[in-house]
Amino acid sequence: GAGVSQSPRYKVAKRGQDVALRCDPISGHVSLFWYQQALGQGPEFLTYFQNEAQLDKSGLPSDRFFAERPEGSVSTLKIQRTQQEDSAVYLCASSLGPGDEQYFGPGTRLTVT
Amino acid sequence: AQRVTQPEKLLSVFKGAPVELKCNYSYSGSPELFWYVQYSRQRLQLLLRHISRESIKGFTADLNKGETSFHLKKPFAQEEDSAMYYCALSGKGTGANNLFFGTGTRLTVIP
């Protein structure tokens, strides 16, 4: 079937606005990861879900960042009161299980003006 | 703490020449190492992982625990190898298996 999909692909937000980024993992994949990739950098881990349980959120940079996966499938990453330093590509990845190959989505490029 | 270092941001080689992309890591436990590749206008994808010991698209990488390195090598570069390459590690036994990436090396193969 289709790979990991993310929407929107591009988002421009004014500073202070809230944004919601969506990830549709590969069907049946238990594990879901969010990464943040700033310009010129490698992806950095944000948070991890196993089914609907958020098992690791150690990479979330501040309490303005919130992620959920209520039914163990689609996940949403929400950023409140966006700041310029939040500008980055947000990548979602899913894997069949915790130690399996991670398949990445195309990313959402967020620009905060 | 874990750290992945890719010292070269840019690397250019001629077609048919050997290529080596360097990767060094630091990790207190026993990590699993990966190479990911991103071709132009495509998504990030796994190239190879050290536990599989496979050769993918002619690339190999050997984990050297003494030097804490996982360099990516190919004896004869092809134009289609031009891409962004990221070295990454995952801590075994952490459960989450989230990846820690280096900053990447952009490889250009000159025809």
Backbone of each chain as ProteinMPNN parsed JSONL, in Angstrom:
{"seq_chain_A": "GAGVSQSPRYKVAKRGQDVALRCDPISGHVSLFWYQQALGQGPEFLTYFQNEAQLDKSGLPSDRFFAERPEGSVSTLKIQRTQQEDSAVYLCASSLGPGDEQYFGPGTRLTVT", "coords_chain_A": {"N_chain_A": [[0.828, -1.189, 0.0], [0.241, 2.352, 0.285], [2.865, 4.575, 1.339], [4.113, 6.243, 4.292], [2.239, 9.086, 4.978], [2.024, 12.659, 5.095], [0.486, 15.659, 6.216], [-0.227, 19.203, 6.377], [1.873, 19.573, 3.414], [3.339, 21.863, 3.297], [3.502, 24.63, 5.482], [2.743, 27.848, 6.484], [3.014, 29.961, 9.154], [2.011, 32.638, 11.238], [3.931, 34.177, 13.782], [3.102, 33.121, 16.99], [0.76, 31.859, 16.338], [-1.195, 28.813, 16.463], [-0.415, 25.501, 15.316], [-1.212, 22.455, 13.565], [-0.001, 19.352, 12.722], [-0.232, 16.579, 10.617], [0.076, 13.001, 10.583], [-0.06, 10.078, 8.729], [0.478, 6.855, 9.282], [2.013, 3.826, 7.928], [-0.316, 1.28, 7.327], [-1.036, -0.841, 10.015], [1.371, -0.546, 11.264], [2.951, -0.429, 14.318], [4.665, 1.233, 15.721], [5.44, 4.704, 15.969], [7.106, 7.637, 15.096], [8.178, 10.999, 15.662], [10.16, 13.518, 14.212], [12.277, 16.411, 14.162], [13.653, 18.54, 11.776], [15.938, 20.894, 11.387], [17.168, 23.523, 9.234], [19.945, 22.501, 7.387], [20.691, 20.63, 9.228], [20.693, 17.32, 10.76], [17.861, 15.077, 11.188], [16.124, 15.385, 14.305], [15.113, 13.629, 17.147], [11.827, 13.741, 18.413], [9.429, 12.568, 19.645], [7.851, 9.421, 20.579], [5.555, 6.854, 19.805], [3.918, 3.884, 20.814], [1.559, 2.032, 19.496], [-1.272, 3.559, 20.824], [-0.024, 4.659, 22.944], [2.095, 7.064, 24.295], [5.291, 6.659, 24.608], [7.738, 7.881, 24.884], [8.685, 11.108, 25.237], [10.802, 12.693, 25.351], [12.238, 14.293, 23.605], [10.771, 16.513, 22.919], [10.841, 19.971, 22.536], [9.73, 21.993, 24.132], [6.993, 22.874, 26.349], [5.161, 23.774, 24.597], [4.864, 22.081, 22.575], [3.007, 19.313, 21.533], [1.897, 16.004, 21.203], [-0.209, 13.474, 19.817], [-1.885, 10.297, 19.508], [-4.495, 9.016, 19.288], [-6.046, 6.716, 18.532], [-4.222, 4.871, 17.924], [-3.349, 4.981, 15.337], [-3.448, 7.303, 13.103], [-1.504, 10.23, 13.724], [-1.068, 13.348, 15.422], [0.84, 16.24, 15.552], [1.066, 18.967, 17.529], [1.721, 22.399, 17.725], [1.874, 25.025, 19.844], [1.417, 28.559, 19.99], [3.43, 29.442, 18.057], [6.923, 29.954, 17.41], [9.712, 31.662, 15.869], [11.929, 30.0, 15.909], [10.819, 27.543, 15.653], [10.597, 26.958, 13.049], [11.095, 24.568, 10.633], [11.58, 21.306, 9.111], [9.221, 18.865, 9.7], [9.289, 15.56, 10.406], [7.706, 12.437, 10.076], [7.793, 9.053, 11.047], [7.209, 5.56, 10.65], [7.14, 2.22, 11.971], [7.01, -1.366, 11.806], [7.392, -2.689, 14.225], [9.043, -1.92, 17.389], [11.856, -2.274, 16.938], [12.184, -2.398, 14.248], [12.696, -1.521, 10.731], [12.476, 1.922, 10.068], [10.135, 3.811, 8.313], [9.967, 6.704, 6.492], [7.957, 9.656, 6.219], [7.139, 12.286, 3.803], [7.499, 14.67, 5.041], [6.644, 17.787, 6.696], [7.012, 21.076, 5.906], [7.498, 23.688, 7.968], [7.136, 27.101, 8.254], [7.695, 29.853, 10.175], [6.669, 33.072, 10.434]], "CA_chain_A": [[0.0, 0.0, 0.0], [0.936, 3.632, 0.293], [3.801, 4.775, 2.425], [3.722, 7.217, 5.305], [1.876, 10.369, 4.389], [1.964, 13.77, 6.039], [-0.194, 16.853, 5.686], [0.06, 19.643, 5.016], [3.285, 19.458, 3.042], [3.916, 23.164, 3.619], [2.657, 25.438, 6.353], [3.297, 29.124, 6.915], [2.257, 30.456, 10.303], [2.524, 33.857, 11.871], [4.392, 33.961, 15.154], [2.02, 33.149, 17.97], [-0.35, 30.997, 15.921], [-1.106, 27.376, 16.732], [-0.454, 24.683, 14.112], [-1.394, 21.009, 13.76], [0.605, 18.595, 11.635], [-0.823, 15.241, 10.643], [0.851, 11.886, 10.048], [-0.755, 8.808, 8.5], [1.522, 5.828, 9.155], [1.677, 2.647, 7.142], [-1.326, 0.503, 8.034], [-0.521, -1.977, 10.775], [2.609, -0.219, 11.964], [2.714, -0.188, 15.733], [5.538, 2.305, 16.218], [5.391, 5.962, 15.227], [8.1, 8.585, 15.59], [8.249, 12.351, 15.116], [11.482, 14.142, 14.217], [12.357, 17.802, 13.7], [14.899, 18.754, 11.037], [16.229, 22.294, 11.085], [17.943, 23.705, 8.011], [21.361, 22.148, 7.474], [20.918, 19.679, 10.319], [20.022, 16.035, 10.635], [16.63, 14.983, 11.972], [16.263, 15.205, 15.75], [13.974, 12.92, 17.729], [10.892, 14.485, 19.263], [8.577, 11.738, 20.481], [7.626, 8.072, 20.084], [4.33, 6.161, 20.212], [3.69, 2.474, 20.519], [0.098, 2.094, 19.409], [-1.743, 4.884, 21.247], [0.731, 5.093, 24.121], [3.273, 7.893, 24.059], [6.267, 6.066, 25.517], [8.922, 8.717, 25.035], [8.511, 12.476, 24.71], [11.973, 13.399, 25.865], [12.802, 15.21, 22.632], [9.92, 17.694, 22.7], [11.676, 21.077, 23.013], [9.072, 22.817, 25.148], [5.611, 22.447, 26.603], [4.288, 24.235, 23.513], [4.758, 20.964, 21.642], [2.144, 18.266, 22.059], [1.59, 15.012, 20.181], [-1.181, 12.463, 20.22], [-2.202, 9.218, 18.566], [-5.586, 8.503, 20.136], [-6.547, 5.39, 18.17], [-3.108, 4.023, 17.547], [-3.053, 5.031, 13.902], [-3.07, 8.677, 12.746], [-0.935, 11.025, 14.814], [-1.033, 14.786, 15.211], [1.799, 17.025, 16.32], [0.534, 20.325, 17.665], [2.644, 23.392, 18.271], [1.114, 26.197, 20.27], [2.137, 29.849, 20.06], [4.657, 29.173, 17.303], [8.033, 30.898, 17.439], [10.535, 31.547, 14.667], [12.842, 28.863, 16.015], [10.089, 26.315, 15.344], [10.68, 26.743, 11.602], [11.842, 23.335, 10.382], [10.797, 20.228, 8.504], [8.789, 17.891, 10.708], [9.228, 14.25, 9.776], [7.057, 11.345, 10.773], [8.238, 7.735, 10.595], [6.53, 4.444, 11.314], [7.763, 0.915, 11.8], [6.134, -2.468, 12.188], [7.598, -2.828, 15.654], [10.03, -0.972, 17.905], [13.207, -2.428, 16.426], [12.141, -2.613, 12.799], [13.057, -0.4, 9.866], [11.578, 3.066, 10.096], [9.782, 4.369, 7.01], [9.724, 8.127, 6.699], [7.067, 10.426, 5.37], [7.813, 13.343, 3.036], [7.75, 15.822, 5.903], [5.909, 19.052, 6.61], [7.913, 22.216, 6.099], [6.836, 24.766, 8.708], [7.828, 28.385, 8.276], [7.044, 30.796, 11.093], [7.097, 34.434, 10.056]], "C_chain_A": [[0.866, 1.244, 0.0], [1.884, 3.687, 1.472], [3.24, 5.727, 3.45], [3.362, 8.526, 4.603], [1.75, 11.423, 5.483], [1.237, 14.943, 5.382], [-0.248, 17.926, 6.765], [1.533, 19.449, 4.669], [4.027, 20.743, 3.379], [2.935, 23.935, 4.483], [3.398, 26.712, 6.707], [2.411, 29.635, 8.036], [2.869, 31.754, 10.794], [2.927, 33.516, 13.304], [3.229, 34.107, 16.132], [0.829, 32.279, 17.605], [-0.104, 29.56, 16.368], [-1.158, 26.626, 15.404], [-0.651, 23.22, 14.506], [-0.888, 20.292, 12.524], [0.157, 17.144, 11.757], [0.106, 14.208, 10.025], [-0.043, 10.662, 9.927], [0.303, 7.725, 8.305], [1.085, 4.712, 8.21], [0.72, 1.786, 7.972], [-0.691, -0.691, 8.748], [0.772, -1.695, 11.513], [2.302, 0.223, 13.386], [3.452, 1.061, 16.216], [5.462, 3.535, 15.33], [6.306, 6.964, 15.903], [7.886, 9.947, 14.925], [9.678, 12.868, 15.275], [11.344, 15.578, 13.725], [13.69, 17.978, 12.987], [15.04, 20.224, 10.69], [17.131, 22.362, 9.856], [19.413, 23.364, 8.225], [21.703, 21.155, 8.57], [20.304, 18.325, 9.988], [18.745, 16.038, 11.438], [16.935, 14.768, 13.45], [14.97, 14.636, 16.308], [13.129, 13.838, 18.604], [10.15, 13.554, 20.214], [8.272, 10.415, 19.783], [6.332, 7.509, 20.654], [4.446, 4.68, 19.907], [2.183, 2.291, 20.629], [-0.354, 3.48, 19.881], [-0.941, 5.445, 22.412], [1.965, 5.898, 23.72], [4.332, 7.467, 25.064], [7.482, 6.942, 25.755], [8.617, 10.088, 24.427], [9.676, 13.349, 25.135], [12.54, 14.418, 24.892], [11.958, 16.448, 22.37], [10.612, 18.9, 23.318], [11.039, 21.957, 24.075], [7.645, 22.323, 25.346], [4.645, 23.032, 25.578], [4.046, 23.125, 22.494], [3.963, 19.834, 22.304], [1.83, 17.291, 20.928], [0.595, 14.005, 20.724], [-1.399, 11.465, 19.11], [-3.348, 8.417, 19.196], [-6.084, 7.099, 19.799], [-5.437, 4.477, 17.673], [-2.801, 4.0, 16.064], [-2.55, 6.425, 13.549], [-2.522, 9.407, 13.97], [-0.949, 12.498, 14.425], [0.006, 15.395, 16.13], [1.285, 18.461, 16.338], [1.593, 21.22, 18.279], [1.825, 24.634, 18.599], [2.016, 27.425, 20.266], [3.489, 29.735, 19.346], [5.65, 30.326, 17.402], [8.884, 30.681, 16.193], [11.456, 30.337, 14.722], [12.148, 27.522, 15.778], [10.127, 26.014, 13.844], [11.609, 25.567, 11.326], [10.979, 22.423, 9.522], [10.483, 19.22, 9.601], [8.53, 16.566, 9.997], [8.514, 13.262, 10.684], [7.6, 10.046, 10.196], [7.437, 6.675, 11.317], [7.305, 3.167, 11.058], [6.812, -0.157, 12.316], [6.179, -2.694, 13.7], [8.743, -1.946, 16.078], [11.408, -1.099, 17.274], [13.292, -2.578, 14.923], [12.495, -1.35, 12.026], [12.005, 0.691, 9.95], [11.385, 3.591, 8.679], [9.332, 5.808, 7.226], [8.681, 8.677, 5.729], [7.83, 11.529, 4.662], [8.112, 14.581, 3.863], [6.776, 16.966, 5.675], [6.908, 20.173, 6.874], [7.13, 23.348, 6.743], [7.714, 26.005, 8.683], [7.039, 29.333, 9.164], [7.578, 32.196, 10.794], [6.811, 35.456, 11.153]], "O_chain_A": [[2.069, 1.186, -0.254], [1.739, 2.963, 2.457], [2.038, 5.991, 3.478], [4.099, 9.004, 3.741], [1.419, 11.124, 6.63], [1.353, 15.184, 4.181], [-0.31, 17.601, 7.95], [2.348, 19.188, 5.553], [5.212, 20.711, 3.709], [1.723, 23.91, 4.266], [4.537, 26.672, 7.172], [1.193, 29.73, 7.879], [4.086, 31.939, 10.767], [2.318, 32.659, 13.945], [2.482, 35.084, 16.099], [-0.016, 31.989, 18.452], [1.03, 29.15, 16.616], [-1.85, 27.044, 14.476], [-0.31, 22.802, 15.613], [-1.304, 20.597, 11.407], [0.164, 16.559, 12.84], [0.828, 14.494, 9.07], [-0.7, 10.257, 10.887], [0.957, 7.686, 7.263], [-0.059, 4.668, 7.757], [0.927, 1.591, 9.169], [0.084, -1.446, 8.161], [1.225, -2.52, 12.307], [1.501, 1.128, 13.618], [2.929, 1.839, 17.014], [5.425, 3.432, 14.104], [6.286, 7.12, 17.124], [7.466, 10.029, 13.771], [10.315, 12.686, 16.312], [10.425, 15.915, 12.978], [14.737, 17.61, 13.521], [14.348, 20.735, 9.809], [17.774, 21.379, 9.489], [20.049, 23.883, 9.143], [22.876, 20.872, 8.813], [19.503, 18.199, 9.062], [18.553, 16.909, 12.288], [17.88, 14.062, 13.805], [13.876, 15.1, 15.984], [13.645, 14.603, 19.419], [10.221, 13.716, 21.433], [8.411, 10.294, 18.566], [6.045, 7.669, 21.841], [4.997, 4.277, 18.882], [1.609, 2.383, 21.713], [0.146, 4.484, 19.374], [-1.157, 6.586, 22.822], [2.772, 5.455, 22.903], [4.286, 7.86, 26.23], [8.189, 6.755, 26.746], [8.326, 10.195, 23.235], [9.556, 14.567, 25.262], [13.258, 15.326, 25.31], [12.401, 17.35, 21.659], [10.943, 18.872, 24.504], [11.749, 22.604, 24.844], [7.158, 21.468, 24.607], [3.437, 22.812, 25.675], [3.144, 23.214, 21.661], [4.204, 19.458, 23.451], [1.53, 17.715, 19.812], [0.558, 13.719, 21.921], [-1.139, 11.737, 17.937], [-3.164, 7.265, 19.587], [-6.502, 6.366, 20.695], [-5.698, 3.434, 17.072], [-2.086, 3.122, 15.581], [-1.358, 6.705, 13.679], [-3.002, 9.231, 15.09], [-0.852, 12.845, 13.247], [0.049, 15.107, 17.326], [1.096, 19.082, 15.292], [2.273, 20.841, 19.233], [1.169, 25.211, 17.732], [3.22, 27.334, 20.509], [4.545, 29.91, 19.953], [5.276, 31.497, 17.468], [8.788, 29.641, 15.541], [11.733, 29.718, 13.694], [12.806, 26.484, 15.709], [9.73, 24.928, 13.421], [12.77, 25.572, 11.737], [9.817, 22.716, 9.241], [11.369, 18.782, 10.334], [7.677, 16.465, 9.116], [8.701, 13.261, 11.9], [7.839, 9.949, 8.993], [7.031, 6.866, 12.463], [8.027, 3.042, 10.068], [5.936, 0.103, 13.142], [5.151, -2.865, 14.355], [9.36, -1.286, 15.242], [12.076, -0.082, 17.092], [14.363, -2.856, 14.383], [12.583, -0.26, 12.591], [10.804, 0.424, 9.908], [12.349, 3.788, 7.94], [8.442, 6.089, 8.028], [8.55, 8.224, 4.592], [9.029, 11.698, 4.884], [8.885, 15.443, 3.443], [6.17, 17.093, 4.612], [7.56, 20.216, 7.918], [6.21, 23.9, 6.139], [8.889, 25.957, 9.046], [5.858, 29.584, 8.927], [8.777, 32.458, 10.891], [7.111, 36.639, 10.988]]}, "seq_chain_B": "AQRVTQPEKLLSVFKGAPVELKCNYSYSGSPELFWYVQYSRQRLQLLLRHISRESIKGFTADLNKGETSFHLKKPFAQEEDSAMYYCALSGKGTGANNLFFGTGTRLTVIP", "coords_chain_B": {"N_chain_B": [[25.874, 10.286, 26.859], [24.521, 10.226, 23.553], [26.114, 10.648, 20.384], [26.566, 11.578, 17.015], [28.86, 12.018, 14.492], [29.506, 13.549, 11.471], [31.987, 14.493, 9.617], [32.29, 15.772, 7.14], [30.536, 18.101, 5.3], [30.102, 18.418, 2.63], [30.917, 16.484, -0.242], [32.709, 15.69, -3.07], [33.169, 13.584, -5.814], [34.663, 11.962, -8.662], [32.924, 10.181, -11.215], [33.176, 6.701, -11.081], [35.285, 6.725, -9.345], [36.574, 5.791, -6.07], [34.57, 6.093, -3.11], [34.217, 7.424, 0.158], [32.335, 7.972, 2.935], [32.473, 9.543, 5.961], [31.813, 8.568, 9.337], [31.573, 8.98, 12.739], [30.934, 7.933, 16.079], [29.592, 8.333, 19.402], [28.678, 6.59, 22.231], [27.389, 5.237, 25.152], [26.533, 2.648, 25.549], [25.726, -0.269, 23.694], [25.456, 0.338, 20.513], [23.208, 0.391, 17.651], [23.979, 0.849, 14.292], [23.272, 2.898, 11.428], [22.9, 3.788, 7.955], [21.276, 6.33, 6.261], [19.683, 7.575, 3.315], [18.931, 10.34, 1.213], [17.604, 11.04, -1.725], [17.342, 13.483, -4.368], [14.395, 15.327, -4.04], [13.088, 13.208, -2.888], [11.963, 11.059, -0.211], [13.463, 10.437, 3.013], [15.323, 7.463, 3.313], [16.149, 4.137, 4.366], [19.418, 2.983, 3.89], [21.445, 1.111, 4.671], [22.015, -1.146, 7.467], [24.046, -1.938, 10.271], [23.801, -4.447, 11.44], [22.775, -6.139, 9.552], [24.698, -6.541, 7.703], [24.752, -6.297, 4.935], [25.344, -5.562, 1.435], [24.321, -2.792, -0.177], [23.267, -1.406, -3.158], [25.891, -1.426, -3.901], [27.195, -0.247, -1.803], [28.973, -0.475, 1.282], [29.408, -0.826, 4.822], [31.354, -0.932, 7.671], [31.258, -1.669, 11.07], [33.371, -0.319, 13.373], [34.343, -0.852, 16.393], [36.477, -0.194, 17.985], [37.512, 2.187, 16.953], [35.235, 3.581, 17.031], [33.675, 4.008, 14.681], [31.803, 4.149, 11.6], [32.075, 4.039, 8.74], [30.962, 4.759, 5.415], [31.282, 3.103, 2.356], [32.122, 2.858, -1.128], [33.322, 1.252, -3.957], [33.295, 2.171, -6.626], [32.021, 5.03, -7.673], [28.799, 6.1, -8.803], [26.802, 8.215, -10.952], [24.158, 8.29, -10.084], [24.402, 8.012, -7.399], [24.576, 10.417, -6.212], [23.471, 12.345, -3.605], [22.002, 13.09, -0.359], [23.484, 11.961, 2.558], [22.959, 10.365, 5.624], [24.268, 9.407, 8.694], [23.277, 7.343, 11.382], [22.385, 6.433, 14.743], [21.042, 3.979, 17.006], [20.022, 3.199, 20.249], [20.49, 0.1, 21.653], [18.141, -1.901, 23.317], [16.784, 0.151, 24.502], [14.193, 0.262, 23.999], [12.616, 2.189, 22.686], [13.996, 2.686, 20.361], [14.498, 5.042, 18.954], [16.051, 7.196, 16.583], [19.28, 8.701, 16.377], [20.701, 11.202, 14.59], [23.446, 12.161, 12.429], [24.767, 15.242, 11.029], [24.785, 15.03, 8.333], [26.059, 14.353, 4.983], [26.546, 15.751, 1.894], [26.767, 14.191, -1.066], [28.255, 14.506, -4.187], [28.482, 13.233, -7.355], [30.611, 13.54, -9.946], [30.191, 13.652, -13.411]], "CA_chain_B": [[24.993, 10.804, 25.828], [24.863, 9.735, 22.22], [26.529, 11.675, 19.432], [26.989, 11.083, 15.708], [29.612, 13.072, 13.824], [29.866, 13.401, 10.069], [32.849, 15.669, 9.514], [32.216, 16.435, 5.832], [29.183, 18.496, 4.875], [30.066, 18.255, 1.182], [31.95, 15.611, -0.781], [32.579, 15.513, -4.517], [34.08, 12.598, -6.401], [34.374, 11.693, -10.065], [32.304, 8.896, -11.535], [34.135, 5.62, -11.162], [36.268, 6.824, -8.262], [36.058, 5.282, -4.798], [34.003, 7.108, -2.226], [34.089, 7.065, 1.569], [31.674, 8.983, 3.76], [32.906, 9.233, 7.32], [30.878, 8.671, 10.441], [32.05, 8.571, 14.053], [29.849, 7.995, 17.047], [29.867, 8.079, 20.806], [27.496, 6.035, 22.899], [27.893, 4.517, 26.319], [26.139, 1.244, 25.504], [26.022, -1.004, 22.473], [24.488, 0.924, 19.583], [23.019, -0.118, 16.305], [24.315, 1.932, 13.376], [22.532, 2.923, 10.167], [23.059, 4.847, 6.97], [20.07, 6.725, 5.547], [19.964, 8.372, 2.131], [17.814, 11.122, 0.683], [17.81, 11.495, -3.094], [16.663, 14.742, -4.661], [12.936, 15.316, -4.079], [12.543, 11.963, -2.35], [11.979, 11.015, 1.247], [14.569, 9.749, 3.674], [15.13, 6.018, 3.285], [17.242, 3.354, 4.903], [20.352, 2.404, 2.926], [21.865, -0.148, 5.268], [22.192, -1.172, 8.917], [25.25, -2.742, 10.447], [23.534, -5.819, 11.851], [22.411, -6.975, 8.414], [25.953, -6.807, 7.006], [24.489, -6.422, 3.51], [25.83, -4.534, 0.534], [23.174, -2.235, -0.873], [23.673, -0.517, -4.254], [27.352, -1.414, -3.952], [27.734, 0.383, -0.593], [29.18, -1.278, 2.486], [29.853, -0.082, 6.002], [31.781, -1.827, 8.745], [31.28, -1.063, 12.394], [34.668, -0.453, 14.032], [34.077, -0.442, 17.77], [37.69, 0.395, 18.554], [37.595, 3.573, 16.49], [33.845, 4.098, 17.079], [33.377, 4.549, 13.356], [30.897, 3.377, 10.744], [32.235, 4.75, 7.474], [30.249, 4.195, 4.26], [32.241, 3.018, 1.253], [31.733, 2.257, -2.402], [34.562, 1.256, -4.735], [33.177, 2.902, -7.891], [30.841, 5.889, -7.545], [27.95, 6.316, -9.969], [26.099, 9.502, -10.893], [22.907, 8.146, -9.313], [24.701, 8.014, -5.965], [24.517, 11.799, -5.716], [22.372, 12.426, -2.641], [22.361, 13.45, 1.006], [23.649, 10.741, 3.339], [22.96, 10.58, 7.066], [24.602, 8.315, 9.594], [22.397, 7.41, 12.549], [22.5, 5.329, 15.695], [19.925, 3.677, 17.881], [20.508, 2.49, 21.418], [19.85, -1.199, 21.848], [17.554, -2.146, 24.626], [16.086, 1.3, 25.059], [12.771, 0.067, 23.768], [12.041, 3.113, 21.719], [14.745, 2.617, 19.111], [14.534, 6.272, 18.188], [17.32, 7.379, 15.909], [20.054, 9.921, 16.533], [21.316, 11.422, 13.289], [24.479, 13.151, 12.192], [24.303, 16.413, 10.271], [24.661, 14.669, 6.924], [27.062, 14.677, 3.973], [25.995, 15.793, 0.54], [27.685, 13.597, -2.037], [28.053, 14.824, -5.602], [29.326, 12.437, -8.246], [30.823, 14.346, -11.155], [30.27, 12.751, -14.565]], "C_chain_B": [[25.47, 10.318, 24.456], [25.219, 10.899, 21.305], [26.963, 11.003, 18.146], [27.643, 12.241, 14.973], [29.908, 12.688, 12.389], [30.689, 14.64, 9.725], [32.746, 16.428, 8.195], [30.778, 16.802, 5.511], [29.002, 18.245, 3.378], [31.197, 17.338, 0.754], [31.687, 15.43, -2.266], [33.61, 14.514, -4.986], [33.704, 12.437, -7.865], [33.746, 10.302, -10.207], [33.389, 7.847, -11.705], [35.196, 5.633, -10.078], [35.685, 6.21, -6.986], [35.522, 6.42, -3.941], [33.919, 6.557, -0.81], [33.451, 8.227, 2.31], [31.922, 8.603, 5.219], [31.792, 9.434, 8.338], [31.563, 8.167, 11.704], [30.931, 8.748, 15.061], [30.396, 7.893, 18.459], [28.57, 7.641, 21.456], [27.978, 5.141, 24.012], [27.56, 3.037, 26.295], [26.586, 0.587, 24.218], [25.035, -0.556, 21.404], [24.283, 0.078, 18.339], [23.229, 1.067, 15.358], [23.619, 1.752, 12.029], [23.12, 3.985, 9.241], [21.718, 5.057, 6.283], [20.479, 7.608, 4.38], [18.706, 9.124, 1.716], [18.2, 11.623, -0.696], [16.972, 12.741, -3.327], [15.157, 14.527, -4.791], [12.326, 13.991, -3.629], [12.642, 11.987, -0.828], [13.19, 10.258, 1.757], [14.3, 8.24, 3.665], [16.372, 5.31, 3.808], [18.105, 2.804, 3.772], [20.872, 1.069, 3.463], [22.021, 0.015, 6.779], [23.272, -2.191, 9.236], [24.939, -4.191, 10.801], [23.208, -6.723, 10.664], [23.625, -7.354, 7.59], [25.742, -7.008, 5.504], [25.246, -5.353, 2.741], [24.636, -4.073, -0.282], [23.666, -1.234, -1.906], [25.197, -0.38, -4.294], [28.016, -0.769, -2.745], [27.907, -0.648, 0.507], [29.602, -0.354, 3.619], [30.194, -1.083, 7.081], [31.834, -1.072, 10.06], [32.634, -1.358, 13.038], [34.51, 0.073, 15.455], [35.293, 0.216, 18.403], [37.817, 1.866, 18.195], [36.247, 4.278, 16.568], [33.494, 4.764, 15.763], [32.479, 3.6, 12.592], [30.91, 4.065, 9.377], [31.539, 3.992, 6.341], [31.184, 4.227, 3.052], [31.595, 2.42, 0.012], [32.944, 2.34, -3.317], [34.482, 2.098, -6.008], [31.891, 3.73, -7.859], [30.114, 6.032, -8.878], [27.203, 7.641, -9.818], [24.847, 9.416, -10.037], [23.144, 8.033, -7.808], [24.66, 9.412, -5.37], [23.272, 11.955, -4.849], [22.918, 12.962, -1.323], [22.399, 12.162, 1.815], [23.735, 11.087, 4.818], [23.347, 9.285, 7.776], [23.738, 8.457, 10.84], [22.682, 6.24, 13.476], [21.243, 5.198, 16.521], [20.476, 2.877, 19.044], [19.766, 1.194, 21.609], [19.285, -1.273, 23.245], [16.845, -0.959, 25.214], [14.588, 1.174, 24.861], [12.237, 0.933, 22.661], [12.728, 3.006, 20.364], [14.662, 3.881, 18.281], [15.955, 6.494, 17.692], [17.948, 8.721, 16.243], [20.881, 10.085, 15.269], [22.508, 12.353, 13.367], [23.916, 14.278, 11.337], [24.26, 16.172, 8.768], [25.84, 15.096, 6.077], [26.393, 14.667, 2.618], [27.063, 15.305, -0.434], [27.285, 14.003, -3.444], [29.021, 13.987, -6.411], [29.394, 13.167, -9.58], [30.984, 13.428, -12.362], [31.614, 12.837, -15.295]], "O_chain_B": [[26.651, 10.042, 24.243], [24.684, 11.999, 21.443], [27.646, 9.98, 18.174], [27.057, 13.316, 14.843], [30.487, 11.635, 12.121], [30.131, 15.725, 9.561], [33.081, 17.611, 8.139], [29.904, 15.937, 5.454], [27.912, 17.908, 2.915], [32.297, 17.393, 1.304], [30.585, 15.065, -2.673], [34.78, 14.584, -4.608], [32.578, 12.734, -8.266], [34.011, 9.391, -9.423], [34.391, 8.072, -12.384], [35.928, 4.657, -9.911], [34.467, 6.118, -6.832], [35.971, 7.562, -4.043], [33.596, 5.388, -0.6], [33.978, 9.339, 2.307], [31.619, 7.49, 5.649], [30.957, 10.331, 8.219], [32.075, 7.048, 11.73], [30.078, 9.622, 14.905], [31.515, 7.429, 18.679], [27.514, 8.241, 21.256], [28.904, 4.354, 23.813], [28.234, 2.245, 26.954], [27.678, 0.849, 23.713], [23.894, -1.019, 21.387], [25.068, -0.816, 18.024], [22.712, 2.158, 15.599], [23.405, 0.636, 11.557], [23.748, 4.946, 9.685], [21.1, 4.115, 5.789], [21.493, 8.304, 4.441], [17.586, 8.629, 1.845], [19.027, 12.526, -0.826], [16.025, 13.022, -2.592], [14.7, 13.667, -5.544], [11.177, 13.69, -3.954], [13.322, 12.833, -0.246], [13.851, 9.532, 1.014], [13.193, 7.796, 3.971], [17.489, 5.816, 3.706], [17.59, 2.229, 2.812], [20.756, 0.034, 2.806], [22.139, 1.123, 7.301], [23.397, -3.201, 8.543], [25.733, -5.079, 10.494], [23.349, -7.942, 10.759], [23.609, -8.35, 6.867], [26.455, -7.787, 4.871], [25.724, -4.372, 3.311], [24.014, -4.863, -0.992], [24.406, -0.31, -1.568], [25.722, 0.665, -4.678], [29.243, -0.736, -2.652], [27.104, -1.57, 0.65], [30.089, 0.754, 3.393], [29.407, -1.983, 7.373], [32.387, 0.024, 10.145], [32.996, -2.52, 13.223], [34.538, 1.281, 15.692], [35.154, 1.086, 19.263], [38.185, 2.689, 19.033], [36.137, 5.45, 16.208], [33.075, 5.921, 15.724], [32.402, 2.409, 12.893], [29.899, 4.598, 8.922], [31.527, 2.762, 6.309], [31.801, 5.252, 2.761], [30.673, 1.608, 0.082], [33.54, 3.41, -3.44], [35.483, 2.677, -6.429], [30.797, 3.185, -8.003], [30.735, 6.078, -9.939], [26.996, 8.127, -8.706], [24.509, 10.371, -9.338], [22.191, 7.967, -7.031], [24.705, 9.57, -4.15], [22.154, 11.723, -5.308], [24.108, 13.247, -1.184], [21.463, 11.363, 1.766], [24.481, 11.98, 5.219], [22.814, 8.215, 7.485], [23.495, 9.572, 11.303], [23.16, 5.19, 13.046], [20.489, 6.151, 16.715], [21.299, 1.982, 18.856], [18.54, 1.187, 21.716], [19.866, -0.779, 24.212], [16.341, -1.045, 26.333], [13.807, 1.895, 25.482], [11.494, 0.469, 21.796], [12.094, 3.216, 19.33], [14.742, 3.827, 17.054], [16.926, 6.042, 18.3], [17.263, 9.735, 16.376], [21.671, 9.208, 14.919], [22.586, 13.218, 14.239], [22.741, 14.269, 10.97], [23.76, 17.007, 8.015], [26.535, 16.061, 6.393], [25.749, 13.689, 2.239], [28.114, 15.924, -0.598], [26.129, 13.862, -3.843], [30.23, 14.022, -6.185], [28.383, 13.381, -10.249], [31.819, 12.523, -12.344], [31.825, 12.136, -16.285]]}, "name": "protein", "num_of_chains": 2, "seq": "GAGVSQSPRYKVAKRGQDVALRCDPISGHVSLFWYQQALGQGPEFLTYFQNEAQLDKSGLPSDRFFAERPEGSVSTLKIQRTQQEDSAVYLCASSLGPGDEQYFGPGTRLTVTAQRVTQPEKLLSVFKGAPVELKCNYSYSGSPELFWYVQYSRQRLQLLLRHISRESIKGFTADLNKGETSFHLKKPFAQEEDSAMYYCALSGKGTGANNLFFGTGTRLTVIP"}
